[in-house]
Amino acid sequence: MINQSAEYLKESEQISKEQAAEPVKTTEQSSGQTAGPKPGNASPGARRYGLFGVSAYPERQGMEEEQRQSMSRWAGGVILFLMAGVMALLLMAGSGSKGLTVTFDSQGGSEAAVQSVPFGGTVEEPDPVARPGYVMKGWSVTPDGSQPWDFDQDTVTEALTLYAVWEADPG
């Protein structure tokens, strides 16, 4: 196994030396200066650079350099388009959204202001409401007061109406 690995390394080094010794073909510009390697004539194993660095498309038999570059540009364009779409959605979601509406039904008491709360946010306890002959016990999700609302713990996940819970004033 070790001998096979050593032989493989020697062969790889020899191939690399041979490739490095090959002259790179260049195109001549009208001024007589060389303009760099001619597309498609880079040494085998050379990296291909696309829009985002190394091309995602490895060299394939029968595929010209122009086709690889075209595919790389196309893939880069698709990625940019998708990223722009995601950014637009994030911006729209964050701006202009006033949140979920929380209304307060005082059930015969004084009015309480409507609030707009972001999804997952907590509701601010409204200013105290009054009702002659009653003492306020709190707020509930149900009109009968069976599900009390905890302003410190409970969060808003949909539009909501909270109902005042009253108890007759004994005095």
CORNOR-V473577 format. One record per residue. N is the residue number from 1. PHI is phi in degrees with one decimal (* if undefined). PSI is psi in degrees with one decimal (999 if undefined). BURIAL is + if it has 24 or more other C-alpha atoms within 12 Angstrom, else -. Layout:
# CORNOR-V473577
n->N phi->PHI psi->PSI burial->BURIAL
n->N phi->PHI psi->PSI burial->BURIAL
This chain:
# CORNOR-V473577
n->1 phi->* psi->-45.3 burial->-
n->2 phi->-64.7 psi->-40.9 burial->-
n->3 phi->-62.9 psi->-39.7 burial->-
n->4 phi->-64.0 psi->-40.9 burial->-
n->5 phi->-64.3 psi->-42.3 burial->-
n->6 phi->-64.4 psi->-41.7 burial->-
n->7 phi->-63.5 psi->-42.4 burial->-
n->8 phi->-60.8 psi->-43.3 burial->-
n->9 phi->-62.8 psi->-41.4 burial->-
n->10 phi->-62.7 psi->-44.1 burial->-
n->11 phi->-63.3 psi->-41.4 burial->-
n->12 phi->-63.6 psi->-42.3 burial->-
n->13 phi->-63.3 psi->-41.4 burial->-
n->14 phi->-63.7 psi->-44.1 burial->-
n->15 phi->-63.2 psi->-43.0 burial->-
n->16 phi->-62.0 psi->-40.5 burial->-
n->17 phi->-64.4 psi->-41.3 burial->-
n->18 phi->-65.4 psi->-41.6 burial->-
n->19 phi->-65.9 psi->-39.1 burial->-
n->20 phi->-67.6 psi->-29.5 burial->-
n->21 phi->-79.1 psi->-19.5 burial->-
n->22 phi->-67.7 psi->136.0 burial->-
n->23 phi->-71.6 psi->143.7 burial->-
n->24 phi->-86.9 psi->128.6 burial->-
n->25 phi->-73.8 psi->138.6 burial->-
n->26 phi->-127.1 psi->162.5 burial->-
n->27 phi->-102.3 psi->145.1 burial->-
n->28 phi->-93.9 psi->130.5 burial->-
n->29 phi->-87.5 psi->169.6 burial->-
n->30 phi->-61.4 psi->-25.8 burial->-
n->31 phi->-81.0 psi->-6.5 burial->-
n->32 phi->93.4 psi->-4.0 burial->-
n->33 phi->-85.6 psi->153.2 burial->-
n->34 phi->-85.4 psi->144.5 burial->-
n->35 phi->-106.2 psi->11.7 burial->-
n->36 phi->102.6 psi->-177.5 burial->-
n->37 phi->-63.4 psi->141.4 burial->-
n->38 phi->-75.2 psi->136.6 burial->-
n->39 phi->-52.7 psi->134.8 burial->-
n->40 phi->88.4 psi->-8.2 burial->+
n->41 phi->-107.5 psi->10.7 burial->-
n->42 phi->-68.3 psi->156.7 burial->-
n->43 phi->-65.3 psi->148.3 burial->-
n->44 phi->-57.1 psi->141.6 burial->-
n->45 phi->87.2 psi->-6.7 burial->-
n->46 phi->-68.4 psi->147.2 burial->-
n->47 phi->-76.8 psi->143.6 burial->-
n->48 phi->-105.1 psi->130.1 burial->+
n->49 phi->-105.8 psi->131.3 burial->-
n->50 phi->-114.2 psi->-158.0 burial->+
n->51 phi->-60.1 psi->-39.9 burial->-
n->52 phi->-112.1 psi->35.7 burial->-
n->53 phi->103.8 psi->-135.1 burial->-
n->54 phi->-65.9 psi->132.4 burial->-
n->55 phi->-60.9 psi->142.7 burial->+
n->56 phi->-78.3 psi->-7.7 burial->-
n->57 phi->-106.6 psi->108.0 burial->+
n->58 phi->-69.3 psi->164.3 burial->-
n->59 phi->-61.9 psi->135.3 burial->+
n->60 phi->-124.9 psi->148.5 burial->-
n->61 phi->-64.5 psi->135.0 burial->-
n->62 phi->82.6 psi->-1.3 burial->-
n->63 phi->-102.2 psi->124.7 burial->-
n->64 phi->-77.9 psi->159.2 burial->-
n->65 phi->-57.1 psi->-40.2 burial->+
n->66 phi->-61.2 psi->-39.6 burial->-
n->67 phi->-66.1 psi->-42.5 burial->-
n->68 phi->-62.6 psi->-43.3 burial->+
n->69 phi->-64.4 psi->-40.4 burial->+
n->70 phi->-63.1 psi->-43.3 burial->-
n->71 phi->-64.6 psi->-39.2 burial->+
n->72 phi->-65.5 psi->-43.2 burial->+
n->73 phi->-63.8 psi->-41.1 burial->-
n->74 phi->-62.4 psi->-47.4 burial->-
n->75 phi->-62.6 psi->-41.3 burial->-
n->76 phi->-63.0 psi->-40.1 burial->-
n->77 phi->-64.3 psi->-41.0 burial->-
n->78 phi->-63.3 psi->-43.6 burial->-
n->79 phi->-62.4 psi->-44.8 burial->-
n->80 phi->-61.5 psi->-42.6 burial->-
n->81 phi->-61.1 psi->-45.7 burial->-
n->82 phi->-65.2 psi->-40.9 burial->-
n->83 phi->-63.4 psi->-41.0 burial->-
n->84 phi->-64.0 psi->-40.0 burial->-
n->85 phi->-63.2 psi->-43.4 burial->-
n->86 phi->-64.0 psi->-42.8 burial->-
n->87 phi->-62.5 psi->-41.8 burial->-
n->88 phi->-62.5 psi->-42.6 burial->-
n->89 phi->-63.7 psi->-41.4 burial->-
n->90 phi->-64.7 psi->-40.1 burial->-
n->91 phi->-66.3 psi->-41.7 burial->-
n->92 phi->-66.0 psi->-37.1 burial->-
n->93 phi->-68.7 psi->-32.6 burial->-
n->94 phi->-87.1 psi->-23.7 burial->-
n->95 phi->-112.1 psi->145.7 burial->-
n->96 phi->80.2 psi->-11.2 burial->-
n->97 phi->-84.0 psi->120.2 burial->-
n->98 phi->-91.9 psi->-5.0 burial->-
n->99 phi->94.8 psi->-167.3 burial->+
n->100 phi->-94.3 psi->141.2 burial->-
n->101 phi->-85.6 psi->129.6 burial->+
n->102 phi->-116.8 psi->116.8 burial->+
n->103 phi->-106.9 psi->156.0 burial->+
n->104 phi->-119.6 psi->122.2 burial->+
n->105 phi->-102.0 psi->107.8 burial->+
n->106 phi->-79.7 psi->-2.2 burial->+
n->107 phi->49.0 psi->55.2 burial->+
n->108 phi->99.3 psi->-5.4 burial->-
n->109 phi->-94.5 psi->-174.1 burial->-
n->110 phi->-68.0 psi->164.0 burial->-
n->111 phi->-71.7 psi->150.1 burial->-
n->112 phi->-125.4 psi->140.2 burial->+
n->113 phi->-68.6 psi->141.8 burial->-
n->114 phi->-70.0 psi->144.6 burial->-
n->115 phi->-121.5 psi->152.5 burial->+
n->116 phi->-114.2 psi->120.0 burial->+
n->117 phi->-123.7 psi->134.3 burial->-
n->118 phi->-66.5 psi->155.0 burial->+
n->119 phi->-54.3 psi->128.7 burial->-
n->120 phi->83.2 psi->-0.3 burial->-
n->121 phi->-84.9 psi->170.1 burial->-
n->122 phi->-102.2 psi->154.4 burial->+
n->123 phi->-90.2 psi->138.6 burial->+
n->124 phi->-80.5 psi->133.8 burial->+
n->125 phi->-63.5 psi->128.4 burial->+
n->126 phi->-71.5 psi->165.7 burial->+
n->127 phi->-56.9 psi->149.0 burial->-
n->128 phi->-57.0 psi->139.5 burial->-
n->129 phi->-105.7 psi->154.9 burial->+
n->130 phi->-125.0 psi->150.5 burial->+
n->131 phi->-146.9 psi->118.7 burial->-
n->132 phi->-57.3 psi->130.5 burial->-
n->133 phi->85.3 psi->5.7 burial->-
n->134 phi->-134.7 psi->156.6 burial->-
n->135 phi->-115.9 psi->131.1 burial->-
n->136 phi->-77.6 psi->132.7 burial->+
n->137 phi->-103.4 psi->-15.4 burial->-
n->138 phi->145.2 psi->-160.9 burial->+
n->139 phi->-123.1 psi->150.2 burial->+
n->140 phi->-138.4 psi->157.6 burial->+
n->141 phi->-77.4 psi->-23.2 burial->+
n->142 phi->-111.6 psi->148.8 burial->-
n->143 phi->-62.3 psi->-27.8 burial->-
n->144 phi->-84.4 psi->-2.6 burial->-
n->145 phi->81.4 psi->12.1 burial->-
n->146 phi->-75.7 psi->-16.4 burial->-
n->147 phi->-126.3 psi->84.8 burial->-
n->148 phi->-61.7 psi->148.8 burial->-
n->149 phi->-100.9 psi->129.1 burial->+
n->150 phi->-102.3 psi->109.2 burial->-
n->151 phi->-65.6 psi->-22.7 burial->-
n->152 phi->-85.1 psi->-29.1 burial->-
n->153 phi->-110.9 psi->-40.3 burial->-
n->154 phi->-72.6 psi->141.1 burial->-
n->155 phi->-117.4 psi->158.3 burial->-
n->156 phi->-95.4 psi->126.2 burial->+
n->157 phi->-121.7 psi->-4.2 burial->-
n->158 phi->-160.5 psi->167.4 burial->-
n->159 phi->-56.6 psi->143.8 burial->+
n->160 phi->-144.8 psi->145.5 burial->+
n->161 phi->-119.7 psi->127.1 burial->+
n->162 phi->-104.8 psi->139.2 burial->+
n->163 phi->-110.1 psi->137.2 burial->+
n->164 phi->-69.4 psi->140.0 burial->+
n->165 phi->-109.0 psi->120.6 burial->+
n->166 phi->-116.4 psi->150.1 burial->+
n->167 phi->-130.0 psi->138.2 burial->-
n->168 phi->-59.4 psi->138.2 burial->-
n->169 phi->-76.4 psi->117.9 burial->-
n->170 phi->-70.7 psi->-18.3 burial->-
n->171 phi->-105.4 psi->999 burial->-
